[in-house]
Amino acid sequence: MTQRPRVLAYALAVAALLVLTALAFAVGRFPLALGDLAALAANKLFGADYYVSATAETVVMQVRGPRILAALLVGAALAAAGTAYQGMFRNPLVSPDILGVSAGAALGAVLGIFFSHSVLVIQLGAFAGGLAAVGVVYAVGASVRRHDPILALILAGVLIGTLLGSMIALLKYLADPYNQLPAITFWLLGSLASVAPRDLAIAAPFALAGLVPLYLLRWRMNLLSLADDEARALGVPVGRLRLAVVCAATLMTAAAVAISGIIGWVGLLIPHAARLLIGPEFSRLLPLSMVLGAAFLLAVDTLSRTIAPIEVPPGVLTALIGTPFFLWLFAGARRAWQ
């Protein structure tokens, strides 16, 4: 791909993100005019003194602002993790929860709800559960090194994920059907409605800590698409590189899931779309996937809170939108992966 189409793809993605961000601030039960948004932005960023009503400022800064930032963070993190996993596993059907991080996070959160802990403890439980699940999966995969390491990891992830899913089902069966079960179901469907600035302050550093290794290893990531023997012949420590990618992608996914619940399809769908636009080269693919992931989840979250009188869980909308779109993308997947 030449330089001009690549720059155009980046420009369109950033433009779409900016438009969707402005739209997300403007629409809702309390609509805001673009002029009010521009005046408030000028006041906050440049110290201007334009008149903005106290209600409008409260809506932007305390209600929609944290939610929009959470959508951007979660969407970018899940898309980046999906891009890394798909490249590492050399499989276009891989998503960030392939190694059980979502199931582990779900179990950690469900345990917190079951024992009636605070929101912070529930989020920390989800984060720790996601990391612990992937640690177990990686340990199981490493114990059967005589087999294909990629296949061993995937099979271990499926097995551990199934086990964790059965434990979640047991806790749902034992939970109080009037108080605990609705909260568990709500968390498992995913939502950004209750994200607070404190949640973002906790999750953002972990997501950034996972992104940094992926960015530093962006050139070597392309070599993971080769057979292990070929990559080693080029001087790449495949085992250590794969472990670093798993740790980084898991950290980003766990941080995202801890504040949003389980929101599927972002890490599976968005890397495909980005790959169709600019090809499989990881250093170009990663930033575009993050921008598209942030834009996609922001659009979904805006729809989820405006499409009906009651809020629709974003996990439901991502499946409804993602399934037909993925089928269309899958038709061009062979060309995009070559």
C-alpha positions as CSV (number, residue, x, y, z in Angstrom):
1,M,0.0,0.0,0.0
2,T,1.3,3.4,-0.9
3,Q,1.7,6.3,1.5
4,R,-1.3,8.3,0.4
5,P,-4.0,5.7,1.0
6,R,-2.5,4.9,4.4
7,V,-2.5,8.6,5.4
8,L,-6.1,8.9,4.2
9,A,-7.2,5.9,6.3
10,Y,-5.6,7.4,9.4
11,A,-7.2,10.8,8.7
12,L,-10.7,9.4,8.1
13,A,-10.4,7.3,11.3
14,V,-9.4,10.3,13.4
15,A,-12.0,12.5,11.8
16,A,-14.7,9.9,12.5
17,L,-13.5,9.7,16.2
18,L,-13.7,13.5,16.6
19,V,-17.2,13.7,15.1
20,L,-18.5,10.8,17.2
21,T,-17.0,12.4,20.3
22,A,-18.8,15.7,19.7
23,L,-22.0,13.8,19.0
24,A,-21.7,11.8,22.2
25,F,-21.4,14.9,24.2
26,A,-24.3,16.6,22.4
27,V,-27.0,13.9,22.4
28,G,-28.9,12.4,25.3
29,R,-31.8,13.1,27.7
30,F,-30.4,16.6,28.1
31,P,-29.4,17.7,24.6
32,L,-26.5,20.2,24.2
33,A,-25.9,22.6,21.4
34,L,-22.5,22.5,19.7
35,G,-22.1,26.1,20.6
36,D,-22.3,25.3,24.3
37,L,-19.8,22.5,23.9
38,A,-17.4,24.8,22.0
39,A,-17.8,27.5,24.7
40,L,-17.2,25.1,27.5
41,A,-14.1,23.7,25.7
42,A,-12.7,27.2,25.3
43,N,-13.3,27.9,28.9
44,K,-11.6,24.8,30.2
45,L,-8.8,24.6,27.7
46,F,-7.9,28.3,27.0
47,G,-9.3,30.1,30.1
48,A,-12.0,31.9,28.2
49,D,-15.0,33.3,29.9
50,Y,-18.0,32.3,27.7
51,Y,-21.3,31.8,29.4
52,V,-22.3,28.2,29.9
53,S,-25.1,27.1,32.1
54,A,-24.3,25.2,35.3
55,T,-26.5,22.3,34.2
56,A,-24.7,21.9,30.8
57,E,-21.3,22.0,32.6
58,T,-22.4,19.3,35.0
59,V,-23.7,17.1,32.2
60,V,-20.5,17.4,30.3
61,M,-18.0,17.2,33.1
62,Q,-19.6,14.8,35.5
63,V,-22.1,12.6,33.5
64,R,-21.0,12.2,29.9
65,G,-17.3,13.1,30.2
66,P,-16.2,10.1,32.3
67,R,-18.4,7.8,30.2
68,I,-17.0,9.0,26.9
69,L,-13.4,8.7,28.2
70,A,-14.2,5.2,29.4
71,A,-15.6,4.2,26.0
72,L,-12.4,5.6,24.3
73,L,-10.2,3.8,26.7
74,V,-12.0,0.5,26.7
75,G,-12.5,0.5,22.9
76,A,-8.8,1.3,22.2
77,A,-7.5,-1.2,24.8
78,L,-9.7,-4.1,23.5
79,A,-8.8,-3.3,19.9
80,A,-5.1,-3.2,20.6
81,A,-5.2,-6.5,22.5
82,G,-7.2,-8.1,19.7
83,T,-4.6,-6.9,17.2
84,A,-1.8,-8.3,19.2
85,Y,-3.5,-11.7,19.8
86,Q,-4.5,-12.2,16.2
87,G,-1.0,-11.4,15.0
88,M,0.6,-13.6,17.6
89,F,-1.7,-16.6,17.1
90,R,-1.7,-16.2,13.3
91,N,-5.5,-16.6,13.5
92,P,-8.1,-14.0,12.3
93,L,-10.7,-15.6,14.6
94,V,-8.9,-14.8,17.9
95,S,-10.2,-12.2,20.3
96,P,-8.8,-10.8,23.5
97,D,-10.7,-13.3,25.7
98,I,-9.1,-16.3,23.9
99,L,-6.9,-17.0,27.0
100,G,-9.7,-16.8,29.5
101,V,-9.1,-13.2,30.6
102,S,-12.8,-12.2,30.3
103,A,-14.0,-15.4,32.1
104,G,-11.5,-14.8,34.9
105,A,-12.5,-11.2,35.2
106,A,-16.2,-12.2,35.2
107,L,-15.6,-14.7,38.0
108,G,-13.7,-12.2,40.1
109,A,-16.5,-9.6,39.7
110,V,-19.2,-12.2,40.3
111,L,-17.5,-13.2,43.5
112,G,-17.3,-9.6,44.6
113,I,-21.0,-9.2,44.0
114,F,-21.9,-12.5,45.6
115,F,-20.1,-11.5,48.8
116,S,-21.6,-8.0,48.7
117,H,-18.4,-6.0,48.4
118,S,-18.0,-2.4,47.3
119,V,-17.7,-1.4,43.6
120,L,-14.0,-0.8,44.0
121,V,-13.4,-4.3,45.4
122,I,-15.5,-5.8,42.5
123,Q,-13.4,-4.0,40.0
124,L,-10.2,-5.1,41.6
125,G,-11.5,-8.6,41.8
126,A,-12.3,-8.5,38.1
127,F,-8.8,-7.2,37.3
128,A,-7.1,-9.8,39.4
129,G,-9.3,-12.6,38.2
130,G,-8.4,-11.8,34.5
131,L,-4.7,-11.8,35.2
132,A,-4.9,-15.0,37.3
133,A,-6.9,-16.8,34.6
134,V,-4.3,-16.0,31.9
135,G,-1.5,-17.0,34.3
136,V,-3.1,-20.4,34.8
137,V,-3.7,-20.8,31.1
138,Y,-0.1,-19.9,30.2
139,A,1.2,-22.3,32.9
140,V,-0.9,-25.1,31.5
141,G,0.2,-24.4,28.0
142,A,3.8,-24.3,29.0
143,S,3.6,-27.7,30.7
144,V,2.8,-29.4,27.4
145,R,5.6,-27.9,25.3
146,R,6.0,-31.1,23.3
147,H,2.9,-29.9,21.4
148,D,2.5,-26.9,19.2
149,P,2.8,-24.0,21.7
150,I,0.1,-21.9,19.9
151,L,-2.4,-24.7,19.9
152,A,-1.6,-25.6,23.5
153,L,-2.3,-22.1,24.6
154,I,-5.6,-21.9,22.7
155,L,-6.8,-25.3,24.0
156,A,-5.8,-24.4,27.5
157,G,-7.7,-21.1,27.2
158,V,-10.8,-22.9,26.0
159,L,-10.6,-25.4,28.8
160,I,-10.0,-22.9,31.6
161,G,-12.6,-20.6,30.2
162,T,-15.2,-23.4,30.2
163,L,-14.3,-24.2,33.9
164,L,-14.6,-20.6,34.9
165,G,-17.9,-20.3,33.1
166,S,-19.3,-23.2,35.0
167,M,-18.2,-21.6,38.3
168,I,-20.0,-18.3,37.2
169,A,-23.1,-20.3,36.4
170,L,-23.0,-22.0,39.9
171,L,-22.7,-18.6,41.6
172,K,-25.6,-17.2,39.6
173,Y,-27.7,-20.2,40.7
174,L,-26.7,-19.6,44.4
175,A,-27.1,-15.8,44.3
176,D,-30.0,-13.9,45.8
177,P,-32.5,-13.6,42.9
178,Y,-33.7,-10.2,44.0
179,N,-30.5,-8.3,44.8
180,Q,-27.4,-10.2,43.7
181,L,-28.5,-11.9,40.5
182,P,-29.7,-8.7,38.7
183,A,-26.4,-7.1,39.6
184,I,-24.4,-10.1,38.3
185,T,-26.4,-10.2,35.0
186,F,-26.0,-6.4,34.5
187,W,-22.2,-6.7,35.0
188,L,-21.9,-9.6,32.6
189,L,-23.7,-7.7,29.9
190,G,-21.3,-4.9,30.1
191,S,-22.0,-1.2,30.8
192,L,-20.2,2.2,30.9
193,A,-23.0,3.9,32.8
194,S,-21.5,3.8,36.2
195,V,-17.9,4.6,35.3
196,A,-16.5,7.4,37.6
197,P,-13.3,9.5,37.2
198,R,-11.7,7.3,40.0
199,D,-12.3,4.2,37.9
200,L,-10.5,5.8,34.9
201,A,-7.6,6.9,37.1
202,I,-7.1,3.3,38.2
203,A,-7.6,1.6,34.8
204,A,-5.8,4.0,32.5
205,P,-2.2,3.4,33.9
206,F,-2.6,-0.3,33.6
207,A,-3.9,0.0,30.0
208,L,-1.0,2.3,29.2
209,A,1.5,-0.1,30.9
210,G,0.2,-2.9,28.5
211,L,0.4,-0.6,25.5
212,V,4.0,0.4,26.0
213,P,5.5,-3.1,25.4
214,L,3.3,-3.6,22.3
215,Y,4.5,-0.3,20.9
216,L,8.2,-1.1,21.7
217,L,7.9,-4.5,20.1
218,R,5.9,-3.4,17.1
219,W,8.7,-4.3,14.6
220,R,9.2,-7.8,16.1
221,M,5.5,-8.5,16.2
222,N,5.5,-9.1,12.5
223,L,8.0,-12.0,12.9
224,L,5.5,-13.9,15.1
225,S,3.5,-14.5,11.9
226,L,6.3,-16.7,10.8
227,A,6.9,-20.3,11.9
228,D,8.8,-20.5,15.2
229,D,11.8,-22.0,13.6
230,E,12.0,-19.3,11.0
231,A,11.6,-16.5,13.6
232,R,14.4,-18.1,15.7
233,A,16.6,-18.2,12.7
234,L,16.2,-14.4,12.4
235,G,17.4,-14.0,16.0
236,V,14.0,-13.6,17.7
237,P,13.5,-15.1,21.2
238,V,10.1,-16.4,20.3
239,G,9.1,-17.8,23.7
240,R,10.0,-14.5,25.6
241,L,8.4,-12.4,22.9
242,R,5.2,-14.4,23.0
243,L,5.1,-14.1,26.8
244,A,5.7,-10.4,26.7
245,V,2.8,-10.0,24.2
246,V,0.5,-12.2,26.3
247,C,1.3,-10.2,29.4
248,A,0.8,-6.8,27.7
249,A,-2.4,-7.7,25.9
250,T,-3.9,-9.4,29.0
251,L,-3.1,-6.3,31.2
252,M,-4.9,-4.1,28.7
253,T,-7.9,-6.4,28.5
254,A,-8.2,-6.9,32.2
255,A,-8.0,-3.1,32.9
256,A,-10.8,-2.6,30.3
257,V,-13.1,-5.4,31.5
258,A,-12.7,-4.3,35.1
259,I,-14.5,-1.0,34.6
260,S,-16.8,-1.9,31.7
261,G,-17.8,-5.5,32.2
262,I,-17.7,-7.9,29.3
263,I,-18.2,-6.2,25.9
264,G,-17.5,-8.5,23.1
265,W,-16.7,-8.1,19.4
266,V,-14.5,-5.0,19.7
267,G,-11.2,-7.0,19.8
268,L,-12.4,-9.4,17.1
269,L,-14.1,-7.1,14.6
270,I,-11.9,-3.9,14.7
271,P,-8.5,-5.5,13.9
272,H,-10.1,-7.0,10.8
273,A,-11.5,-3.7,9.6
274,A,-8.1,-2.0,10.2
275,R,-6.3,-4.8,8.4
276,L,-8.5,-4.4,5.4
277,L,-7.7,-0.7,5.3
278,I,-3.9,-0.7,5.7
279,G,-2.7,-4.3,5.6
280,P,-1.2,-6.6,8.3
281,E,2.0,-4.7,9.2
282,F,1.8,-4.3,13.0
283,S,3.4,-0.9,13.4
284,R,0.8,0.6,11.1
285,L,-2.1,-1.6,12.2
286,L,-1.9,-1.0,16.0
287,P,-2.6,2.8,16.0
288,L,-5.4,2.5,13.4
289,S,-7.0,-0.3,15.3
290,M,-6.9,1.7,18.5
291,V,-8.6,4.7,16.9
292,L,-11.2,2.6,15.2
293,G,-11.9,0.6,18.4
294,A,-12.4,3.8,20.4
295,A,-14.7,5.2,17.7
296,F,-16.7,2.0,17.4
297,L,-17.3,1.6,21.1
298,L,-18.1,5.3,21.5
299,A,-20.7,5.0,18.7
300,V,-22.2,1.8,20.3
301,D,-22.3,3.4,23.8
302,T,-24.0,6.5,22.4
303,L,-26.6,4.3,20.7
304,S,-27.1,2.3,23.8
305,R,-28.2,5.3,25.9
306,T,-30.2,7.0,23.2
307,I,-31.9,4.3,21.1
308,A,-34.6,3.4,23.7
309,P,-36.2,4.9,26.8
310,I,-34.1,2.4,28.9
311,E,-30.4,1.9,28.3
312,V,-29.5,-1.1,26.1
313,P,-26.3,-3.0,27.3
314,P,-23.5,-2.2,24.8
315,G,-22.5,-5.9,24.7
316,V,-25.9,-6.6,23.1
317,L,-25.4,-3.9,20.5
318,T,-21.9,-4.9,19.6
319,A,-23.2,-8.4,18.9
320,L,-26.1,-7.1,16.8
321,I,-23.9,-4.8,14.8
322,G,-20.8,-6.9,14.8
323,T,-22.2,-10.1,13.5
324,P,-23.4,-8.9,10.0
325,F,-20.4,-6.6,9.7
326,F,-18.0,-9.4,10.5
327,L,-19.6,-11.6,7.9
328,W,-19.0,-8.9,5.4
329,L,-15.4,-8.4,6.5
330,F,-14.8,-12.2,6.6
331,A,-15.4,-12.3,2.8
332,G,-12.3,-10.1,2.3
333,A,-10.2,-11.7,5.1
334,R,-8.2,-13.9,2.8
335,R,-7.0,-10.9,0.8
336,A,-6.3,-8.9,4.0
337,W,-4.1,-11.6,5.6
338,Q,-1.9,-12.2,2.6
